[in-house]
Amino acid sequence: MQIMKRRSDPLILAGTPAEASDVRYASGFVALDAVIYVQVGKRRYMVVPPLELGRARAESGGRVTIFTPDELGLTRAQRRSPAGWAVGLLKTLKLKQVAVSPMCPVVYTDAWRKAGFRVTVSREGLFPSGPRNPRPKCATSQPRRGTPRRLCEPR
């Protein structure tokens, strides 16, 4: 595996959105079961368990193309593992290399390398960390008595 400086390769995220914040942030989908998320430029793809298909399509609002393992033409063994789902999706999209988060499970990256894909690891997190708006706003339009003025100033 190589370590990448900038993300130019297609991005792949794997895991349970309830536990993996990158998957939840990128897909906007929260499930208890593992999912695979791939982003190629502005196009987004996801593989979800069959029982989550309807909810995933509803929550994505059409911004993500969603597959189930059965739709990817996988072998029986590949359908049992999210790493196998990713192999099927990457082959469907005709990708040869992917970028992963430093937090990606090694069992997945090893399976993808074994299947012939080049895997690069990002040096940093793939998405911004911390609050998007670091300066707090006042809850009301007028600052309360005793609230420092700098906390209530508009951005």
Buried (B, 14 or more C-beta within 10 A) or exposed (E): EEEBEEBEBBBBBBBBBEEBBBBBBBBBBEBEEBBBBBBBEEEBBBBBBEEBBEEBBEBBEEEBBBBBBEBBEBEEEBBEBBBBBBBBBBBBBEBEBBBBBEBBBEEBBEBBEEBEBBBBBBEEEBEEEEEEEEEEEBEEEEBEEEEEEEEBEEE
